[in-house]
Amino acid sequence: MPGAIAAGVGAAEWLTPNQSVLDAMQALTHDQVSNSLDLWSGVHDNGYHLWSASSLIKWRGHVGEQQVMEQLSPWLGDRIQLEPLSNNPGSDLSIDGRDFNVKVTEDFQNVGPSHFAENPDIPIILNSDAANIPQDALHVDLSEPFDVAMLDGHHVIVAEGFTLSGAEDALTDAFGPVVGGIHDAGDLGDAASAAVHDAAFPVLGSAIRVVRSGIREGALLKHHGDTGRLVKNVGTDVAVTGGGVAVGATIGHIVGGGIDVLSGGMTLGAGTWLGGIAGSALGGFLGSQASRSLRMVPLKDARADVGIKLEAYSSKITEVEDRTNRTWHEDVLPTAQRRAEVATASLRGTAQASMSAASTDLHAAATLDRGSRKALLDRARKRVDATSAQEDSALARRRARAWSLAADTAWETADVFDVVLASPGGERVTREWLEDAAARQELVLAAAAETARLIGEAAIRTRATLASSLADTRAELFAEGKRQLDKPLRDLEQANAKVRHELVATGLVKPEDVVVDN
């Protein structure tokens, strides 16, 4: 039963190969390609070759273009366009109308010089595991949104996470190990002999599988350090792939035996034997695919967790921004405005009271009160009477009587000084009084000016206090928002670290190629 389950899983994965390979075939044929049946129909109907090294280079180039599109399309949308012709000269795709060429290669020197000799103005998007990458190349993660203007002025853009091994793995996933890793007859012989070992010598086949899986997992153990994972992955390879081989061999024997029966024995039992080998090979391939899928479960889970943590972090950012803006606009600013209005009203009242008092004092300084008026007129009357007595004439007495009548009716300050000026020595008295009045007014104005200065200083202090309070409150809101984002950010960073760990632990990425966030 476990073998049958593994075989079923492998068959399902075979029918749904890597999407980038399906998209590459669809771009080549302009036909709908959604599964392995469509894929192999395209290979057959169009006479495509898969077995030579040169065909592998072309195929991984087409797949590389689709992998770049898969990274950019989710956030660029219609701003990125793939060239309608798969063999379009010079460019493979365009971003905001600017052409780019996608290269998937072992060594930049194999493709860069020849490309720029013919297309000096078309930049290259290069896989990150290529050798001899120029020092001035721009390294960027195409799957994360960025300002595309940063690509201007760069001839070589290295796409982090876009690798030669990734493109070849996609081809292996779609077409099997013959395309993905076979470059000579020896490799092909190894692939074929494995099926013979499993069919004819099951124990030997399992031993070989344990050794190969152990070598692979032993190398990966240096990076993840989890011996339990090593044992689990080796056991999964042996159980699932071995189960696929067993089920395939059984089905192959049955089908081959039927052929032997139908031939009336003319095949001399070759159908049963060859059917077992063919069934073992197919079952081993499907089992290997299922085993690989099981080994990738932690990576898939880690990537899914990143999506969950990123969504939680984004949601928390929105929540914190909304709460902070609401607190700022509905609480902090209205409170500060009320404090400013109260302080302004208080200062305005103080200023108005000071100005009113100064105005009263200025008027009083230039106005005669009842006592001063009587004293001035009495002294002037004595001078008039003395002068009249000294002259002792009727004219002098008439002038004295007229002056006395005017003095008796004088009330306003101006009228009083008119009378005083008409008295002997009145000019000197008037001048002295006016000088005293001016001195009194000067004191009043000086006091008013000092009061105005103090009010101005109070206004400045109040404004500075309000501004400082707003700045402190804003800093507190920012600190509180940052504190609320710390945990979801740490969760996201840990999830990203888990993905990087799994990429290395599964052998998809070399440790030195992992980009660590600062």
LINKA-V191631 format. One record per residue. RES is the residue in one letter. SS is DSSP state (hx for helix, st for strand, lp for the rest). D_CENTER is the distance of its C-alpha to the mean C-alpha in whole Angstrom. Layout:
BEGIN
[[RES & SS & D_CENTER] [RES & SS & D_CENTER]]
END
This chain:
BEGIN
[[M & lp & 49] [P & hx & 46] [G & hx & 47] [A & hx & 47] [I & hx & 43] [A & hx & 42] [A & hx & 44] [G & hx & 42] [V & hx & 39] [G & hx & 39] [A & hx & 41] [A & hx & 38] [E & hx & 35] [W & hx & 38] [L & hx & 38] [T & lp & 34] [P & lp & 33] [N & lp & 29] [Q & hx & 28] [S & hx & 27] [V & hx & 31] [L & hx & 32] [D & hx & 30] [A & hx & 31] [M & hx & 35] [Q & hx & 34] [A & hx & 33] [L & hx & 36] [T & hx & 38] [H & lp & 37] [D & lp & 38] [Q & lp & 36] [V & lp & 36] [S & lp & 34] [N & lp & 36] [S & hx & 38] [L & hx & 41] [D & hx & 40] [L & hx & 38] [W & hx & 42] [S & hx & 44] [G & hx & 42] [V & hx & 43] [H & hx & 46] [D & hx & 46] [N & hx & 45] [G & lp & 47] [Y & lp & 43] [H & lp & 44] [L & lp & 42] [W & lp & 44] [S & lp & 44] [A & hx & 42] [S & hx & 41] [S & hx & 40] [L & hx & 38] [I & hx & 36] [K & hx & 36] [W & hx & 35] [R & hx & 32] [G & hx & 31] [H & hx & 31] [V & hx & 29] [G & hx & 27] [E & hx & 26] [Q & hx & 25] [Q & hx & 23] [V & hx & 21] [M & hx & 21] [E & hx & 20] [Q & hx & 17] [L & hx & 16] [S & hx & 18] [P & hx & 16] [W & hx & 13] [L & hx & 15] [G & hx & 18] [D & hx & 21] [R & hx & 20] [I & st & 21] [Q & st & 24] [L & st & 27] [E & lp & 30] [P & lp & 33] [L & lp & 35] [S & lp & 34] [N & lp & 36] [N & lp & 35] [P & lp & 36] [G & lp & 33] [S & lp & 30] [D & lp & 29] [L & st & 26] [S & st & 24] [I & st & 21] [D & lp & 21] [G & lp & 25] [R & st & 24] [D & st & 26] [F & st & 25] [N & st & 27] [V & st & 26] [K & st & 28] [V & lp & 29] [T & lp & 31] [E & lp & 33] [D & st & 33] [F & hx & 31] [Q & hx & 35] [N & hx & 36] [V & lp & 34] [G & hx & 32] [P & hx & 36] [S & hx & 37] [H & hx & 34] [F & hx & 34] [A & hx & 38] [E & hx & 38] [N & lp & 34] [P & lp & 33] [D & lp & 31] [I & lp & 29] [P & st & 26] [I & st & 26] [I & st & 23] [L & st & 24] [N & st & 24] [S & lp & 23] [D & lp & 26] [A & lp & 29] [A & st & 31] [N & lp & 31] [I & lp & 28] [P & lp & 28] [Q & lp & 27] [D & lp & 25] [A & lp & 23] [L & st & 19] [H & st & 18] [V & st & 14] [D & lp & 13] [L & lp & 14] [S & lp & 13] [E & lp & 9] [P & lp & 8] [F & lp & 9] [D & lp & 11] [V & hx & 14] [A & hx & 16] [M & hx & 16] [L & hx & 18] [D & lp & 21] [G & lp & 23] [H & lp & 23] [H & lp & 26] [V & st & 24] [I & st & 21] [V & st & 21] [A & st & 19] [E & lp & 18] [G & lp & 19] [F & lp & 21] [T & lp & 25] [L & hx & 28] [S & hx & 29] [G & hx & 27] [A & hx & 28] [E & hx & 32] [D & hx & 31] [A & hx & 30] [L & hx & 34] [T & hx & 35] [D & hx & 34] [A & hx & 35] [F & hx & 38] [G & lp & 39] [P & hx & 40] [V & hx & 42] [V & hx & 40] [G & hx & 37] [G & lp & 39] [I & lp & 42] [H & lp & 43] [D & lp & 47] [A & hx & 50] [G & hx & 50] [D & hx & 46] [L & hx & 48] [G & hx & 51] [D & hx & 48] [A & hx & 47] [A & hx & 50] [S & hx & 52] [A & hx & 49] [A & hx & 51] [V & hx & 54] [H & hx & 54] [D & hx & 52] [A & hx & 55] [A & hx & 58] [F & lp & 57] [P & hx & 54] [V & hx & 55] [L & hx & 54] [G & hx & 51] [S & hx & 50] [A & hx & 50] [I & hx & 49] [R & hx & 46] [V & hx & 45] [V & hx & 46] [R & hx & 43] [S & hx & 41] [G & hx & 42] [I & hx & 41] [R & hx & 38] [E & hx & 37] [G & hx & 38] [A & hx & 36] [L & hx & 33] [L & hx & 34] [K & hx & 34] [H & hx & 30] [H & hx & 30] [G & lp & 33] [D & lp & 34] [T & hx & 37] [G & hx & 37] [R & hx & 35] [L & hx & 37] [V & hx & 40] [K & hx & 38] [N & hx & 37] [V & hx & 40] [G & hx & 42] [T & hx & 40] [D & hx & 41] [V & hx & 44] [A & hx & 44] [V & hx & 42] [T & hx & 43] [G & hx & 47] [G & hx & 47] [G & hx & 46] [V & hx & 49] [A & hx & 51] [V & hx & 51] [G & hx & 50] [A & hx & 54] [T & hx & 55] [I & hx & 54] [G & hx & 55] [H & hx & 59] [I & hx & 60] [V & hx & 59] [G & hx & 61] [G & hx & 63] [G & hx & 64] [I & hx & 64] [D & hx & 67] [V & hx & 69] [L & hx & 68] [S & lp & 70] [G & lp & 73] [G & lp & 72] [M & lp & 72] [T & lp & 69] [L & lp & 70] [G & lp & 67] [A & hx & 65] [G & hx & 63] [T & hx & 62] [W & hx & 61] [L & hx & 59] [G & hx & 57] [G & hx & 56] [I & hx & 55] [A & hx & 53] [G & hx & 52] [S & hx & 51] [A & hx & 49] [L & hx & 47] [G & hx & 47] [G & hx & 45] [F & hx & 43] [L & hx & 41] [G & hx & 42] [S & hx & 40] [Q & hx & 37] [A & hx & 37] [S & hx & 37] [R & hx & 34] [S & hx & 32] [L & hx & 33] [R & hx & 32] [M & lp & 28] [V & hx & 28] [P & hx & 26] [L & hx & 24] [K & hx & 23] [D & hx & 23] [A & hx & 21] [R & hx & 18] [A & hx & 19] [D & hx & 18] [V & hx & 15] [G & hx & 15] [I & hx & 16] [K & hx & 14] [L & hx & 11] [E & hx & 13] [A & hx & 14] [Y & hx & 11] [S & hx & 10] [S & hx & 13] [K & hx & 14] [I & hx & 11] [T & hx & 13] [E & hx & 16] [V & hx & 15] [E & hx & 14] [D & hx & 17] [R & hx & 20] [T & hx & 19] [N & hx & 19] [R & hx & 23] [T & hx & 24] [W & hx & 23] [H & hx & 25] [E & hx & 28] [D & hx & 29] [V & hx & 28] [L & hx & 29] [P & hx & 32] [T & hx & 33] [A & hx & 33] [Q & hx & 34] [R & hx & 37] [R & hx & 38] [A & hx & 38] [E & hx & 40] [V & hx & 43] [A & hx & 43] [T & hx & 43] [A & hx & 46] [S & hx & 48] [L & hx & 47] [R & hx & 49] [G & hx & 52] [T & hx & 53] [A & hx & 53] [Q & hx & 55] [A & hx & 57] [S & hx & 57] [M & hx & 58] [S & hx & 61] [A & hx & 63] [A & hx & 63] [S & hx & 64] [T & hx & 67] [D & hx & 68] [L & hx & 68] [H & hx & 70] [A & hx & 72] [A & hx & 72] [A & lp & 74] [T & lp & 76] [L & lp & 80] [D & lp & 80] [R & hx & 83] [G & hx & 85] [S & hx & 84] [R & hx & 85] [K & hx & 89] [A & hx & 89] [L & hx & 88] [L & hx & 91] [D & hx & 93] [R & hx & 93] [A & hx & 94] [R & hx & 96] [K & hx & 98] [R & hx & 98] [V & hx & 99] [D & hx & 102] [A & hx & 103] [T & hx & 103] [S & hx & 105] [A & hx & 108] [Q & hx & 108] [E & hx & 109] [D & lp & 111] [S & lp & 111] [A & hx & 111] [L & hx & 108] [A & hx & 106] [R & hx & 107] [R & hx & 106] [R & hx & 103] [A & hx & 102] [R & hx & 102] [A & hx & 100] [W & hx & 97] [S & hx & 98] [L & hx & 97] [A & hx & 94] [A & hx & 93] [D & hx & 94] [T & hx & 91] [A & lp & 88] [W & lp & 85] [E & lp & 82] [T & hx & 81] [A & hx & 82] [D & hx & 85] [V & hx & 86] [F & hx & 85] [D & hx & 87] [V & hx & 90] [V & hx & 90] [L & hx & 90] [A & lp & 93] [S & lp & 94] [P & lp & 96] [G & lp & 93] [G & hx & 90] [E & hx & 88] [R & hx & 88] [V & hx & 87] [T & hx & 84] [R & hx & 83] [E & hx & 82] [W & hx & 81] [L & hx & 78] [E & hx & 77] [D & hx & 77] [A & hx & 75] [A & hx & 73] [A & hx & 72] [R & hx & 71] [Q & hx & 69] [E & hx & 67] [L & hx & 66] [V & hx & 65] [L & hx & 63] [A & hx & 61] [A & hx & 61] [A & hx & 59] [A & hx & 57] [E & hx & 56] [T & hx & 55] [A & hx & 53] [R & hx & 51] [L & hx & 50] [I & hx & 49] [G & hx & 47] [E & hx & 46] [A & hx & 45] [A & hx & 43] [I & hx & 41] [R & hx & 40] [T & hx & 39] [R & hx & 37] [A & hx & 35] [T & hx & 35] [L & hx & 34] [A & hx & 31] [S & hx & 31] [S & hx & 30] [L & hx & 28] [A & hx & 26] [D & hx & 26] [T & hx & 25] [R & hx & 22] [A & hx & 22] [E & hx & 23] [L & hx & 20] [F & hx & 17] [A & hx & 19] [E & hx & 20] [G & hx & 16] [K & hx & 15] [R & hx & 18] [Q & hx & 17] [L & hx & 14] [D & hx & 15] [K & hx & 17] [P & hx & 14] [L & hx & 12] [R & hx & 15] [D & hx & 16] [L & hx & 13] [E & hx & 13] [Q & hx & 17] [A & hx & 17] [N & hx & 15] [A & hx & 18] [K & hx & 20] [V & hx & 19] [R & hx & 19] [H & hx & 23] [E & hx & 24] [L & hx & 23] [V & hx & 26] [A & hx & 28] [T & lp & 29] [G & lp & 29] [L & lp & 27] [V & lp & 25] [K & lp & 27] [P & hx & 25] [E & hx & 25] [D & hx & 23] [V & lp & 20] [V & lp & 17] [V & lp & 16] [D & lp & 13] [N & lp & 14]]
END
